[in-house]
Every structure is written in structure tokens, then in C-alpha cells.
């Protein structure tokens, strides 16, 4: 089997498994959580996106790793991870523009993942970083979808509670 086919198979299966697990277990569990708490829990995995900087580490990836991919994936992940931290702080401290920070994080994070996934020439140079796009990226994609869905839906009012986020 071609290395690109293996990559796409693993990426696709990880997306399916993570989506099913989240749909069956995480989504129902988050339904009972306060709006900001649910967003924080969905954003939390993104605070580890600094791991993407490892695409620039000699000895971990192939020496022939395209510099354009290594730089855009590494710094894009770093930016998304720092914005995730900022969004969590904004939510936790109830900053006035907290949802703006969540939207900014979401936009940058999704754009970074889309940019990295379109650069298929890097697949054959991943080396030990293979696990990031075949496991971690699907996890990040699913949580991004859940964050955006929650942002678009807004807080769900319950009896006796105000509707403002």
C-alpha cells in the first residue's frame, strides 16, 4: 500500500473513531455543563498544539521535510495553541470579549489545520511526527467543529437562568 494511502486511511479512521466517541459520550456529557465550561473543555486539547513545533526538529522528521510545511505547521500550531490559552483565560475570567477570543482561536486553528492538511508533499517526510496528523489532527478537527457549533448555537437557557453567556 502506498504511504499516502496509509496516511489517508489512518487519518480517516481516526476521524471516524473520534467523531463517534465524541458524539456518543462527550457531546451528551457536555450538554449539562455551563456554556463557558463546555467551551473551555473543548478548547483544552488545543493548548498542546505547541507540539507542532517539533516538525522543525532535526532527527524527528526527515531532513528532507519541506521547510514551507515545517514552518507553517510549526508556527501555525504555536499561534493556535497560544490563542487557545488566551481563549481559556478569557472564558475563565469572564472577559467582556471572551467569545471574540474563542472565535479568533477557532479561525486561526481551523485555518492552520486546513493549511497543513493540504500540503500532502510532507507526508513522506513525517518520520516520528506521523502520529500528529493521523491522531492529534482528527482530535483537533472534531473539537473545532464542536466549539464552532456551540458558538453558533449559543448558550442554552435553562429554567431560572439568564441567557447571556
N, C-alpha and C positions, 0 to 999 in steps of 0.2 A: 504494500500500500504506500502511495506517495506521502511524503512528510506533510504536505499541505492538506491532504485528505484526512490524515490522522489528526492534525491540528483542528480542522473544522469539525470532525466527529467529536473530539473531546470537548471543544467549545460548545457545540450544540447540545451534547448530552448533559454537560454541567448546567447550561441554561435551563434545560427541561427539569432536571432534578431539583435545582434551587428554586425555580418557579413553583413547582409542585409543593415542595416543603413549605415555602413561604405562604402559598395560597391556603394550604391545609392547616398550618399551625401558627405561623407568625401573624398573618393578617387577622384571624379571629381573636388572637390574644391581644393584639394592639387595639382592637375596637373598643375595649374597656379602659384604655389608658387616656389620660388627658392629652389634648391636642399637641401641646409643646413637648410633652414627654415622649409621645409616639414619634414625633419628628426627630428628637434627639437620638432615640434608639435606632432609627433608620439611618441617620447620618453617621453614627458612631463608627461603623466599619471603614468609612472613608478617611478617618483620621490616621489610618495606617498607610495611606497612599504614598507616603514618603519612600516606601519600599520600591516604588518605581524608579527611583534614582539609581537603583542597582543595575539598570540597563546600561549605565555608563561605567560599570566596574569591570576592569580588565580581569580576566580569569573566570568570571561568572558567565559572561556572554562571549560569543565568538569574537576574536579580534577583527573579523570582517563585518561585524554588526554595523549597518549603515548609521553614520553619525547623525543624520537627519532624524531617524527614528529614535535613537538613543536620547538625543537632546529633547525632542518634542515630547516623547513619552515620559522621560525623567522629570523635566521641569513642569510639564502639564500636570503630572501626578502630584508633584510637590505643591503646586499652586492650589489644586483641588483639595489636597489634604489640609493645607493651612486655612483655606476658606471653610472647610468642614469644621475645623476647630473654632473659627470665628463665629460660624452659624450656631454652633452648640452653646458657646458663651453668650451670644445674643439672646438665644431662646431661654437659657437658664437664668440670665439676669433680667429678662423681660425688657430688653431694649426697645425703644419705640419703633425702630425699623427692622425688627428681628426677622420678619418674613422676607424682607428685601435681601437680607444676607443669605437666607435659605435659597431664594431664587437665584442669586448670584452664584452661590456654590453649585447649585443644580446645573445652571447653564454652562459654567466652566467645566464642571466634572463630566457632563454628558459630551460636550464638545471634545474634551481630551480623549475620552474613550472612543468616540467615533473616529477621531483623527488617528489614533493608534491602530484600531481595527482595520482601517482602510489601507494601511501600509503592509501589505502581505509579503513584500520582499524581505521583511525582517524575520519571518517565521523560521527560516533555515539557520538563523544566527542566534537564536534564543538561548541555547545552552541550558544552564541550570535555572534560568528565569522562565522556562516553559510553563511552570505552574501558574505564573501570574496571569497570563491571558487565558489559560484553559480552566482555571478555577476562580481566581480572585476577580477577574473582569466580569464574569457572569454574575457573581455575587453583587458587585458594584452596580451593574446594569439593572438588576432586579430591584435593588434598594433605591436607585434613582427613580425608577418608574413608580415605586410606591411613594416616594417623597413627593414627586410631582402630582400624582393622583390625589394625595392628601392635601396638598396646597390648593389644587383646583377645586376640590370638594369643600374645603374649609372646615372649621370645627363643627361637629355635630352637636346641636344643643340637646341637653337633657333637661328633664323637669327640674325647675328651680335653679338652673344655672344660666348665667348670661351667655350670649352667643359670641361676644367679642373674643378674638384669640388672645 
